[in-house]
Amino acid sequence: MWTLIFIILMLAVFGEMIGFAVKAAWGITKVLLYIVFLPIILIGLVFAGLVYVAVPILAIIGVITLIKAIKA
């Protein structure tokens, strides 16, 4: 009986920690994607001669950022 209670409580504690870890990892992934990889990808597109692809992507991201700033 004590073992069952221990296992249930252990899963509750570590389940919460796993949930926190997933949220933290998702936050770090978003930061890396938006601040690191997106500019590198856009610069790579420009150097590859794909300005006609990079400019619309940059414009769409700019519009989305402005809309989010207005709503906040």
PyMOL Python script that loads the backbone (N, CA, C, O; Angstrom):
from pymol import cmd

cmd.read_pdbstr("""\
ATOM      1  N   MET A   1       0.821  -1.199   0.000  1.00  0.00           N
ATOM      2  CA  MET A   1       0.000   0.000   0.000  1.00  0.00           C
ATOM      3  C   MET A   1       0.861   1.258   0.000  1.00  0.00           C
ATOM      4  O   MET A   1       0.607   2.197  -0.755  1.00  0.00           O
ATOM      5  N   TRP A   2       1.898   1.267   0.866  1.00  0.00           N
ATOM      6  CA  TRP A   2       2.786   2.439   0.908  1.00  0.00           C
ATOM      7  C   TRP A   2       3.532   2.604  -0.415  1.00  0.00           C
ATOM      8  O   TRP A   2       3.800   3.722  -0.853  1.00  0.00           O
ATOM      9  N   THR A   3       3.859   1.492  -1.035  1.00  0.00           N
ATOM     10  CA  THR A   3       4.553   1.560  -2.313  1.00  0.00           C
ATOM     11  C   THR A   3       3.666   2.204  -3.367  1.00  0.00           C
ATOM     12  O   THR A   3       4.143   3.022  -4.154  1.00  0.00           O
ATOM     13  N   LEU A   4       2.410   1.859  -3.398  1.00  0.00           N
ATOM     14  CA  LEU A   4       1.476   2.442  -4.356  1.00  0.00           C
ATOM     15  C   LEU A   4       1.327   3.944  -4.140  1.00  0.00           C
ATOM     16  O   LEU A   4       1.326   4.717  -5.099  1.00  0.00           O
ATOM     17  N   ILE A   5       1.203   4.351  -2.891  1.00  0.00           N
ATOM     18  CA  ILE A   5       1.093   5.781  -2.581  1.00  0.00           C
ATOM     19  C   ILE A   5       2.372   6.500  -3.005  1.00  0.00           C
ATOM     20  O   ILE A   5       2.314   7.583  -3.587  1.00  0.00           O
ATOM     21  N   PHE A   6       3.530   5.897  -2.713  1.00  0.00           N
ATOM     22  CA  PHE A   6       4.809   6.486  -3.093  1.00  0.00           C
ATOM     23  C   PHE A   6       4.907   6.644  -4.601  1.00  0.00           C
ATOM     24  O   PHE A   6       5.334   7.692  -5.086  1.00  0.00           O
ATOM     25  N   ILE A   7       4.522   5.626  -5.342  1.00  0.00           N
ATOM     26  CA  ILE A   7       4.597   5.677  -6.807  1.00  0.00           C
ATOM     27  C   ILE A   7       3.668   6.754  -7.362  1.00  0.00           C
ATOM     28  O   ILE A   7       4.052   7.490  -8.270  1.00  0.00           O
ATOM     29  N   ILE A   8       2.473   6.852  -6.837  1.00  0.00           N
ATOM     30  CA  ILE A   8       1.515   7.858  -7.297  1.00  0.00           C
ATOM     31  C   ILE A   8       2.050   9.271  -7.033  1.00  0.00           C
ATOM     32  O   ILE A   8       1.992  10.133  -7.910  1.00  0.00           O
ATOM     33  N   LEU A   9       2.563   9.502  -5.836  1.00  0.00           N
ATOM     34  CA  LEU A   9       3.097  10.818  -5.504  1.00  0.00           C
ATOM     35  C   LEU A   9       4.359  11.135  -6.315  1.00  0.00           C
ATOM     36  O   LEU A   9       4.563  12.277  -6.728  1.00  0.00           O
ATOM     37  N   MET A  10       5.192  10.133  -6.538  1.00  0.00           N
ATOM     38  CA  MET A  10       6.393  10.343  -7.332  1.00  0.00           C
ATOM     39  C   MET A  10       6.029  10.721  -8.766  1.00  0.00           C
ATOM     40  O   MET A  10       6.642  11.616  -9.348  1.00  0.00           O
ATOM     41  N   LEU A  11       5.045  10.048  -9.330  1.00  0.00           N
ATOM     42  CA  LEU A  11       4.603  10.381 -10.687  1.00  0.00           C
ATOM     43  C   LEU A  11       4.000  11.778 -10.737  1.00  0.00           C
ATOM     44  O   LEU A  11       4.169  12.490 -11.728  1.00  0.00           O
ATOM     45  N   ALA A  12       3.303  12.175  -9.689  1.00  0.00           N
ATOM     46  CA  ALA A  12       2.724  13.515  -9.648  1.00  0.00           C
ATOM     47  C   ALA A  12       3.827  14.570  -9.646  1.00  0.00           C
ATOM     48  O   ALA A  12       3.747  15.551 -10.385  1.00  0.00           O
ATOM     49  N   VAL A  13       4.837  14.380  -8.836  1.00  0.00           N
ATOM     50  CA  VAL A  13       5.927  15.356  -8.744  1.00  0.00           C
ATOM     51  C   VAL A  13       6.731  15.385 -10.035  1.00  0.00           C
ATOM     52  O   VAL A  13       6.950  16.452 -10.609  1.00  0.00           O
ATOM     53  N   PHE A  14       7.170  14.218 -10.495  1.00  0.00           N
ATOM     54  CA  PHE A  14       7.995  14.189 -11.688  1.00  0.00           C
ATOM     55  C   PHE A  14       7.188  14.488 -12.950  1.00  0.00           C
ATOM     56  O   PHE A  14       7.741  14.972 -13.938  1.00  0.00           O
ATOM     57  N   GLY A  15       5.901  14.207 -12.926  1.00  0.00           N
ATOM     58  CA  GLY A  15       5.051  14.586 -14.060  1.00  0.00           C
ATOM     59  C   GLY A  15       4.985  16.091 -14.208  1.00  0.00           C
ATOM     60  O   GLY A  15       5.010  16.613 -15.323  1.00  0.00           O
ATOM     61  N   GLU A  16       4.900  16.793 -13.080  1.00  0.00           N
ATOM     62  CA  GLU A  16       4.911  18.254 -13.109  1.00  0.00           C
ATOM     63  C   GLU A  16       6.245  18.767 -13.628  1.00  0.00           C
ATOM     64  O   GLU A  16       6.291  19.721 -14.405  1.00  0.00           O
ATOM     65  N   MET A  17       7.328  18.133 -13.198  1.00  0.00           N
ATOM     66  CA  MET A  17       8.656  18.557 -13.642  1.00  0.00           C
ATOM     67  C   MET A  17       8.847  18.310 -15.136  1.00  0.00           C
ATOM     68  O   MET A  17       9.475  19.114 -15.824  1.00  0.00           O
ATOM     69  N   ILE A  18       8.311  17.208 -15.636  1.00  0.00           N
ATOM     70  CA  ILE A  18       8.406  16.925 -17.066  1.00  0.00           C
ATOM     71  C   ILE A  18       7.607  17.950 -17.855  1.00  0.00           C
ATOM     72  O   ILE A  18       8.048  18.411 -18.907  1.00  0.00           O
ATOM     73  N   GLY A  19       6.432  18.306 -17.347  1.00  0.00           N
ATOM     74  CA  GLY A  19       5.641  19.334 -18.011  1.00  0.00           C
ATOM     75  C   GLY A  19       6.376  20.667 -18.057  1.00  0.00           C
ATOM     76  O   GLY A  19       6.369  21.345 -19.084  1.00  0.00           O
ATOM     77  N   PHE A  20       7.006  21.044 -16.954  1.00  0.00           N
ATOM     78  CA  PHE A  20       7.787  22.273 -16.922  1.00  0.00           C
ATOM     79  C   PHE A  20       8.955  22.204 -17.896  1.00  0.00           C
ATOM     80  O   PHE A  20       9.255  23.185 -18.576  1.00  0.00           O
ATOM     81  N   ALA A  21       9.619  21.047 -17.968  1.00  0.00           N
ATOM     82  CA  ALA A  21      10.755  20.882 -18.876  1.00  0.00           C
ATOM     83  C   ALA A  21      10.326  21.016 -20.331  1.00  0.00           C
ATOM     84  O   ALA A  21      11.045  21.607 -21.137  1.00  0.00           O
ATOM     85  N   VAL A  22       9.164  20.474 -20.672  1.00  0.00           N
ATOM     86  CA  VAL A  22       8.663  20.576 -22.049  1.00  0.00           C
ATOM     87  C   VAL A  22       8.352  22.029 -22.392  1.00  0.00           C
ATOM     88  O   VAL A  22       8.672  22.490 -23.488  1.00  0.00           O
ATOM     89  N   LYS A  23       7.725  22.759 -21.452  1.00  0.00           N
ATOM     90  CA  LYS A  23       7.425  24.173 -21.694  1.00  0.00           C
ATOM     91  C   LYS A  23       8.708  24.976 -21.852  1.00  0.00           C
ATOM     92  O   LYS A  23       8.789  25.842 -22.724  1.00  0.00           O
ATOM     93  N   ALA A  24       9.707  24.705 -21.028  1.00  0.00           N
ATOM     94  CA  ALA A  24      10.979  25.421 -21.117  1.00  0.00           C
ATOM     95  C   ALA A  24      11.683  25.113 -22.431  1.00  0.00           C
ATOM     96  O   ALA A  24      12.224  26.013 -23.073  1.00  0.00           O
ATOM     97  N   ALA A  25      11.679  23.846 -22.833  1.00  0.00           N
ATOM     98  CA  ALA A  25      12.327  23.470 -24.085  1.00  0.00           C
ATOM     99  C   ALA A  25      11.630  24.121 -25.269  1.00  0.00           C
ATOM    100  O   ALA A  25      12.289  24.546 -26.218  1.00  0.00           O
ATOM    101  N   TRP A  26      10.305  24.203 -25.226  1.00  0.00           N
ATOM    102  CA  TRP A  26       9.569  24.846 -26.310  1.00  0.00           C
ATOM    103  C   TRP A  26       9.911  26.327 -26.374  1.00  0.00           C
ATOM    104  O   TRP A  26      10.064  26.878 -27.464  1.00  0.00           O
ATOM    105  N   GLY A  27      10.032  26.974 -25.227  1.00  0.00           N
ATOM    106  CA  GLY A  27      10.392  28.387 -25.202  1.00  0.00           C
ATOM    107  C   GLY A  27      11.779  28.626 -25.771  1.00  0.00           C
ATOM    108  O   GLY A  27      11.987  29.566 -26.538  1.00  0.00           O
ATOM    109  N   ILE A  28      12.725  27.778 -25.395  1.00  0.00           N
ATOM    110  CA  ILE A  28      14.089  27.908 -25.915  1.00  0.00           C
ATOM    111  C   ILE A  28      14.111  27.652 -27.418  1.00  0.00           C
ATOM    112  O   ILE A  28      14.837  28.327 -28.148  1.00  0.00           O
ATOM    113  N   THR A  29      13.333  26.696 -27.884  1.00  0.00           N
ATOM    114  CA  THR A  29      13.270  26.407 -29.312  1.00  0.00           C
ATOM    115  C   THR A  29      12.718  27.595 -30.085  1.00  0.00           C
ATOM    116  O   THR A  29      13.237  27.933 -31.149  1.00  0.00           O
ATOM    117  N   LYS A  30      11.675  28.234 -29.568  1.00  0.00           N
ATOM    118  CA  LYS A  30      11.113  29.404 -30.248  1.00  0.00           C
ATOM    119  C   LYS A  30      12.134  30.530 -30.323  1.00  0.00           C
ATOM    120  O   LYS A  30      12.267  31.180 -31.360  1.00  0.00           O
ATOM    121  N   VAL A  31      12.848  30.762 -29.245  1.00  0.00           N
ATOM    122  CA  VAL A  31      13.865  31.822 -29.244  1.00  0.00           C
ATOM    123  C   VAL A  31      14.934  31.516 -30.285  1.00  0.00           C
ATOM    124  O   VAL A  31      15.332  32.394 -31.050  1.00  0.00           O
ATOM    125  N   LEU A  32      15.393  30.279 -30.314  1.00  0.00           N
ATOM    126  CA  LEU A  32      16.420  29.915 -31.298  1.00  0.00           C
ATOM    127  C   LEU A  32      15.908  30.063 -32.729  1.00  0.00           C
ATOM    128  O   LEU A  32      16.627  30.554 -33.600  1.00  0.00           O
ATOM    129  N   LEU A  33      14.689  29.645 -32.968  1.00  0.00           N
ATOM    130  CA  LEU A  33      14.157  29.734 -34.327  1.00  0.00           C
ATOM    131  C   LEU A  33      13.989  31.177 -34.781  1.00  0.00           C
ATOM    132  O   LEU A  33      14.367  31.526 -35.899  1.00  0.00           O
ATOM    133  N   TYR A  34      13.424  32.016 -33.918  1.00  0.00           N
ATOM    134  CA  TYR A  34      13.107  33.384 -34.319  1.00  0.00           C
ATOM    135  C   TYR A  34      14.316  34.296 -34.312  1.00  0.00           C
ATOM    136  O   TYR A  34      14.419  35.174 -35.169  1.00  0.00           O
ATOM    137  N   ILE A  35      15.226  34.120 -33.384  1.00  0.00           N
ATOM    138  CA  ILE A  35      16.327  35.066 -33.239  1.00  0.00           C
ATOM    139  C   ILE A  35      17.591  34.587 -33.944  1.00  0.00           C
ATOM    140  O   ILE A  35      18.383  35.409 -34.404  1.00  0.00           O
ATOM    141  N   VAL A  36      17.793  33.288 -34.038  1.00  0.00           N
ATOM    142  CA  VAL A  36      19.034  32.774 -34.618  1.00  0.00           C
ATOM    143  C   VAL A  36      18.830  32.254 -36.036  1.00  0.00           C
ATOM    144  O   VAL A  36      19.462  32.738 -36.975  1.00  0.00           O
ATOM    145  N   PHE A  37      17.954  31.275 -36.191  1.00  0.00           N
ATOM    146  CA  PHE A  37      17.871  30.574 -37.462  1.00  0.00           C
ATOM    147  C   PHE A  37      17.146  31.354 -38.555  1.00  0.00           C
ATOM    148  O   PHE A  37      17.544  31.279 -39.717  1.00  0.00           O
ATOM    149  N   LEU A  38      16.101  32.097 -38.219  1.00  0.00           N
ATOM    150  CA  LEU A  38      15.365  32.831 -39.241  1.00  0.00           C
ATOM    151  C   LEU A  38      16.240  33.868 -39.947  1.00  0.00           C
ATOM    152  O   LEU A  38      16.236  33.910 -41.177  1.00  0.00           O
ATOM    153  N   PRO A  39      16.997  34.713 -39.219  1.00  0.00           N
ATOM    154  CA  PRO A  39      17.879  35.644 -39.937  1.00  0.00           C
ATOM    155  C   PRO A  39      18.949  34.941 -40.767  1.00  0.00           C
ATOM    156  O   PRO A  39      19.298  35.400 -41.854  1.00  0.00           O
ATOM    157  N   ILE A  40      19.469  33.823 -40.251  1.00  0.00           N
ATOM    158  CA  ILE A  40      20.480  33.087 -41.019  1.00  0.00           C
ATOM    159  C   ILE A  40      19.869  32.542 -42.309  1.00  0.00           C
ATOM    160  O   ILE A  40      20.500  32.593 -43.364  1.00  0.00           O
ATOM    161  N   ILE A  41      18.662  32.030 -42.229  1.00  0.00           N
ATOM    162  CA  ILE A  41      17.981  31.507 -43.421  1.00  0.00           C
ATOM    163  C   ILE A  41      17.726  32.631 -44.415  1.00  0.00           C
ATOM    164  O   ILE A  41      17.947  32.453 -45.613  1.00  0.00           O
ATOM    165  N   LEU A  42      17.262  33.793 -43.938  1.00  0.00           N
ATOM    166  CA  LEU A  42      17.000  34.917 -44.845  1.00  0.00           C
ATOM    167  C   LEU A  42      18.288  35.422 -45.494  1.00  0.00           C
ATOM    168  O   LEU A  42      18.303  35.720 -46.688  1.00  0.00           O
ATOM    169  N   ILE A  43      19.359  35.519 -44.723  1.00  0.00           N
ATOM    170  CA  ILE A  43      20.644  35.945 -45.289  1.00  0.00           C
ATOM    171  C   ILE A  43      21.132  34.921 -46.307  1.00  0.00           C
ATOM    172  O   ILE A  43      21.647  35.287 -47.363  1.00  0.00           O
ATOM    173  N   GLY A  44      20.971  33.648 -45.992  1.00  0.00           N
ATOM    174  CA  GLY A  44      21.350  32.599 -46.941  1.00  0.00           C
ATOM    175  C   GLY A  44      20.556  32.687 -48.237  1.00  0.00           C
ATOM    176  O   GLY A  44      21.109  32.478 -49.317  1.00  0.00           O
ATOM    177  N   LEU A  45      19.268  32.994 -48.140  1.00  0.00           N
ATOM    178  CA  LEU A  45      18.454  33.146 -49.352  1.00  0.00           C
ATOM    179  C   LEU A  45      18.942  34.320 -50.188  1.00  0.00           C
ATOM    180  O   LEU A  45      18.989  34.230 -51.415  1.00  0.00           O
ATOM    181  N   VAL A  46      19.305  35.417 -49.538  1.00  0.00           N
ATOM    182  CA  VAL A  46      19.794  36.587 -50.279  1.00  0.00           C
ATOM    183  C   VAL A  46      21.112  36.263 -50.968  1.00  0.00           C
ATOM    184  O   VAL A  46      21.298  36.598 -52.138  1.00  0.00           O
ATOM    185  N   PHE A  47      22.032  35.612 -50.251  1.00  0.00           N
ATOM    186  CA  PHE A  47      23.322  35.263 -50.857  1.00  0.00           C
ATOM    187  C   PHE A  47      23.166  34.240 -51.979  1.00  0.00           C
ATOM    188  O   PHE A  47      23.981  34.203 -52.901  1.00  0.00           O
ATOM    189  N   ALA A  48      22.139  33.423 -51.909  1.00  0.00           N
ATOM    190  CA  ALA A  48      21.899  32.426 -52.956  1.00  0.00           C
ATOM    191  C   ALA A  48      21.187  33.033 -54.163  1.00  0.00           C
ATOM    192  O   ALA A  48      20.952  32.350 -55.160  1.00  0.00           O
ATOM    193  N   GLY A  49      20.849  34.310 -54.069  1.00  0.00           N
ATOM    194  CA  GLY A  49      20.182  34.962 -55.191  1.00  0.00           C
ATOM    195  C   GLY A  49      18.676  34.811 -55.165  1.00  0.00           C
ATOM    196  O   GLY A  49      18.019  35.040 -56.180  1.00  0.00           O
ATOM    197  N   LEU A  50      18.123  34.437 -54.048  1.00  0.00           N
ATOM    198  CA  LEU A  50      16.686  34.240 -53.947  1.00  0.00           C
ATOM    199  C   LEU A  50      16.030  35.398 -53.190  1.00  0.00           C
ATOM    200  O   LEU A  50      15.236  35.192 -52.272  1.00  0.00           O
ATOM    201  N   VAL A  51      16.384  36.613 -53.599  1.00  0.00           N
ATOM    202  CA  VAL A  51      15.831  37.796 -52.941  1.00  0.00           C
ATOM    203  C   VAL A  51      14.319  37.837 -53.124  1.00  0.00           C
ATOM    204  O   VAL A  51      13.596  38.288 -52.235  1.00  0.00           O
ATOM    205  N   TYR A  52      13.845  37.372 -54.258  1.00  0.00           N
ATOM    206  CA  TYR A  52      12.405  37.369 -54.522  1.00  0.00           C
ATOM    207  C   TYR A  52      11.652  36.421 -53.603  1.00  0.00           C
ATOM    208  O   TYR A  52      10.428  36.509 -53.510  1.00  0.00           O
ATOM    209  N   VAL A  53      12.344  35.523 -52.926  1.00  0.00           N
ATOM    210  CA  VAL A  53      11.721  34.661 -51.921  1.00  0.00           C
ATOM    211  C   VAL A  53      11.911  35.262 -50.526  1.00  0.00           C
ATOM    212  O   VAL A  53      11.006  35.213 -49.694  1.00  0.00           O
ATOM    213  N   ALA A  54      13.094  35.829 -50.277  1.00  0.00           N
ATOM    214  CA  ALA A  54      13.423  36.340 -48.945  1.00  0.00           C
ATOM    215  C   ALA A  54      12.610  37.584 -48.591  1.00  0.00           C
ATOM    216  O   ALA A  54      12.176  37.726 -47.448  1.00  0.00           O
ATOM    217  N   VAL A  55      12.398  38.479 -49.542  1.00  0.00           N
ATOM    218  CA  VAL A  55      11.687  39.732 -49.254  1.00  0.00           C
ATOM    219  C   VAL A  55      10.218  39.484 -48.873  1.00  0.00           C
ATOM    220  O   VAL A  55       9.756  40.060 -47.888  1.00  0.00           O
ATOM    221  N   PRO A  56       9.471  38.658 -49.604  1.00  0.00           N
ATOM    222  CA  PRO A  56       8.092  38.395 -49.156  1.00  0.00           C
ATOM    223  C   PRO A  56       8.014  37.719 -47.784  1.00  0.00           C
ATOM    224  O   PRO A  56       7.117  38.022 -46.997  1.00  0.00           O
ATOM    225  N   ILE A  57       8.943  36.809 -47.492  1.00  0.00           N
ATOM    226  CA  ILE A  57       8.966  36.178 -46.175  1.00  0.00           C
ATOM    227  C   ILE A  57       9.198  37.231 -45.104  1.00  0.00           C
ATOM    228  O   ILE A  57       8.525  37.239 -44.074  1.00  0.00           O
ATOM    229  N   LEU A  58      10.156  38.122 -45.352  1.00  0.00           N
ATOM    230  CA  LEU A  58      10.444  39.192 -44.393  1.00  0.00           C
ATOM    231  C   LEU A  58       9.259  40.129 -44.248  1.00  0.00           C
ATOM    232  O   LEU A  58       8.979  40.592 -43.143  1.00  0.00           O
ATOM    233  N   ALA A  59       8.559  40.421 -45.331  1.00  0.00           N
ATOM    234  CA  ALA A  59       7.393  41.300 -45.266  1.00  0.00           C
ATOM    235  C   ALA A  59       6.252  40.649 -44.466  1.00  0.00           C
ATOM    236  O   ALA A  59       5.602  41.314 -43.660  1.00  0.00           O
ATOM    237  N   ILE A  60       6.018  39.373 -44.687  1.00  0.00           N
ATOM    238  CA  ILE A  60       4.961  38.662 -43.960  1.00  0.00           C
ATOM    239  C   ILE A  60       5.268  38.643 -42.471  1.00  0.00           C
ATOM    240  O   ILE A  60       4.384  38.883 -41.648  1.00  0.00           O
ATOM    241  N   ILE A  61       6.512  38.360 -42.123  1.00  0.00           N
ATOM    242  CA  ILE A  61       6.906  38.341 -40.714  1.00  0.00           C
ATOM    243  C   ILE A  61       6.757  39.731 -40.104  1.00  0.00           C
ATOM    244  O   ILE A  61       6.323  39.860 -38.959  1.00  0.00           O
ATOM    245  N   GLY A  62       7.109  40.765 -40.851  1.00  0.00           N
ATOM    246  CA  GLY A  62       6.955  42.134 -40.363  1.00  0.00           C
ATOM    247  C   GLY A  62       5.507  42.496 -40.107  1.00  0.00           C
ATOM    248  O   GLY A  62       5.196  43.113 -39.089  1.00  0.00           O
ATOM    249  N   VAL A  63       4.614  42.122 -41.016  1.00  0.00           N
ATOM    250  CA  VAL A  63       3.187  42.409 -40.845  1.00  0.00           C
ATOM    251  C   VAL A  63       2.633  41.672 -39.632  1.00  0.00           C
ATOM    252  O   VAL A  63       1.873  42.246 -38.853  1.00  0.00           O
ATOM    253  N   ILE A  64       3.006  40.411 -39.467  1.00  0.00           N
ATOM    254  CA  ILE A  64       2.539  39.642 -38.319  1.00  0.00           C
ATOM    255  C   ILE A  64       3.032  40.273 -37.022  1.00  0.00           C
ATOM    256  O   ILE A  64       2.289  40.351 -36.044  1.00  0.00           O
ATOM    257  N   THR A  65       4.281  40.723 -37.014  1.00  0.00           N
ATOM    258  CA  THR A  65       4.837  41.372 -35.819  1.00  0.00           C
ATOM    259  C   THR A  65       4.097  42.654 -35.495  1.00  0.00           C
ATOM    260  O   THR A  65       3.811  42.931 -34.330  1.00  0.00           O
ATOM    261  N   LEU A  66       3.784  43.440 -36.518  1.00  0.00           N
ATOM    262  CA  LEU A  66       3.038  44.675 -36.281  1.00  0.00           C
ATOM    263  C   LEU A  66       1.632  44.399 -35.741  1.00  0.00           C
ATOM    264  O   LEU A  66       1.165  45.090 -34.835  1.00  0.00           O
ATOM    265  N   ILE A  67       0.965  43.396 -36.296  1.00  0.00           N
ATOM    266  CA  ILE A  67      -0.376  43.049 -35.824  1.00  0.00           C
ATOM    267  C   ILE A  67      -0.328  42.588 -34.373  1.00  0.00           C
ATOM    268  O   ILE A  67      -1.186  42.958 -33.572  1.00  0.00           O
ATOM    269  N   LYS A  68       0.682  41.774 -34.031  1.00  0.00           N
ATOM    270  CA  LYS A  68       0.816  41.320 -32.649  1.00  0.00           C
ATOM    271  C   LYS A  68       1.111  42.489 -31.718  1.00  0.00           C
ATOM    272  O   LYS A  68       0.618  42.515 -30.590  1.00  0.00           O
ATOM    273  N   ALA A  69       1.903  43.453 -32.168  1.00  0.00           N
ATOM    274  CA  ALA A  69       2.243  44.603 -31.332  1.00  0.00           C
ATOM    275  C   ALA A  69       1.021  45.473 -31.089  1.00  0.00           C
ATOM    276  O   ALA A  69       0.864  46.026 -30.000  1.00  0.00           O
ATOM    277  N   ILE A  70       0.157  45.602 -32.085  1.00  0.00           N
ATOM    278  CA  ILE A  70      -1.048  46.419 -31.937  1.00  0.00           C
ATOM    279  C   ILE A  70      -2.028  45.754 -30.980  1.00  0.00           C
ATOM    280  O   ILE A  70      -2.670  46.437 -30.182  1.00  0.00           O
ATOM    281  N   LYS A  71      -2.152  44.426 -31.049  1.00  0.00           N
ATOM    282  CA  LYS A  71      -3.094  43.697 -30.183  1.00  0.00           C
ATOM    283  C   LYS A  71      -2.619  43.684 -28.728  1.00  0.00           C
ATOM    284  O   LYS A  71      -3.436  43.627 -27.809  1.00  0.00           O
ATOM    285  N   ALA A  72      -1.318  43.736 -28.521  1.00  0.00           N
ATOM    286  CA  ALA A  72      -0.779  43.621 -27.146  1.00  0.00           C
ATOM    287  C   ALA A  72      -0.876  44.902 -26.369  1.00  0.00           C
ATOM    288  O   ALA A  72      -0.466  44.953 -25.210  1.00  0.00           O
TER     289      ALA A  72
END
""", "prot")
cmd.dss("prot")
cmd.show_as("cartoon", "prot")
cmd.util.cbc("prot")
cmd.orient("prot")
